[in-house]
Amino acid sequence: MRAESTPCTPYTRHPAPIPFAEPWQYELAFPCDPRSPRIARTTLRAILGAHELAELSYRAELLTSELTTNSVRHTKGPAAVRLQWRHPVLRISVWDMSPDLPKLYAPPADPHAEAGRGMAILELVADRWGGCAIGEGAYGPGGKTVWFELGLGA
């Protein structure tokens, strides 16, 4: 028995790419897993490359790595990274379930310590940065968001 053939749907074209100066946003949620910072960096690199913002990639990856690593090391629950482009500024925010904001950088007592310099890196590399605690509410868990901004051509 021969099956009836269905007509092929006509090829539809993809929408036009978002113009360079138009705003866009991406978000990646991730579990408390030591692989998450690497996945966040890889995703970020792909997004910035696709939007022709590779010149921001190195600084963005470094700072995203610091913030996502802190989330994985110091919290027990899920976290998320959000990239927002508002020409000419890229803002990257990292949310996690801990309401505790990171402490400002203080040099470690041991100059050979392997950890404890993330906030200094954030201060030195980001054009702007900040954070805010988020209270638990009717719409879900609280936590905190730490963000940084990188300006194109800065």
N, C-alpha and C positions, 0 to 999 in steps of 0.2 A: 504494500500500500504506500502510495506516495503522499508525503505531507504537503499541505498547501504552502506555497511560498508567501511570505509576508513582504510587503513592499519595504524597501530600505528607507530609513529616514534620511532626509537630505543632510549633508554635512553642514554642521553649524560651526561657525567661526568662534574662536575665543573672544571675549571682550577685549577692547583695547587696553593696553597697560595703563596703570595709574600714572598720570604725568608726574615728573620728578618733584615739583613743588607742592603737589597735593598731599594732604595728610593720609596716613595709614597707620594700622595697628595690628600686631600679632601677639598672641599669648600662648605660652607653653606651660602646662601644669605638669609637675613631676613628683614622684614619690620620694620619701626619705631613703635614698639609695646612693651609695658612693659613686655610681656611674652617672648620676643625674647632672653634675656640673659639666662633664664632657659632652653629654647629649645637648645640654643648653648651649655650650660654645659652638658645637657643630651646627645646630639649628640657626643660631644667630649669624654665623658666617654665611650660611646659605641664603638667608633673608637679605643680609646686607649686600652680598654679591649680586643677587637677583635685582635689587633696587639700585645697583651701581653706586653703592656707598662703601666700597672696599677700603677707602682711605680711613674710615672710622673703625674698621674691623679689628685691628690689633688692640687698640685701647679698649674698645667695647668688650672684646673677648677676655682680656685680662681682668677688667673690673667685674664682669658678669661671673667669671670663674671665682673671684674672691667672695662675692656675695652669695652665690649659690652654694659654695663650699661651706660657708658659715651656716647657711640654713640646714644643710645636711648634717653637719657636725653638732650643731647646738639645739636642734629642735627634733621632735619625734614624729611630726606629721607631715603632710604634703606641703608643697610650696609651688610657686609659679613665677615665671619671668614674663614681663610684658615689654614689648618694644613699641614705641610711639614716635612716629616721624612727623614733625611740624617744622617744615623747611625754615631755616637751615639747622634745626636742632633735633638730635636724636635723644630721647629719654628712655632709659631702661630702668624698670622697677622690678624688685624682687620682693615677693610677699611670702611670709611663712606664718605659722600658727603661734609663734612665741611673741608675746607682747613686749618683750624686753628689747629696747633699742640697743644697738652696739655701743660699746664704750668708746669714747674718743681715744685716739692713739696715745699711748704712753710707752716710751722705749722699754723693751723687756729687760729685766735685771740681768739676764744672761745674753750677751751680744751674739751668741751662737745658737740661740733658740730657733727651732724650726717653724714656729708659728707666732702669731701675734702682731704681724705687720700689715694686715689687710686694710685697716682703716687709714694707715699712713699712705698706702698705695692709692686708696680711693681719694684722699686729700690731694695727693700730688698729680694724679693723672686726669681726674675728672675736671671739667670746666665748672660744674656746680654739682652739689649733691645734698641730700637731706634724707630725712626719714620721719615716720610718724607711727605711733601706736594706734591700733584700731580696736575699739571696744567690741565685745561680743554683742550681737544684736539679733533682732528677729529674723534677719535674712542669712544668718550663718555665723561661723566662727570669727573671732576678732583676729588678733595677731599684730603684725607690723608690716610696713612697707619701707624699704630703703631704696632710694632712687639716685641716679646720676644722670647728668646731661653732657653730651659731647656736641660741640658746634662744628659744622662743616667749615673747613678752612681755618680752624682755630689752632 
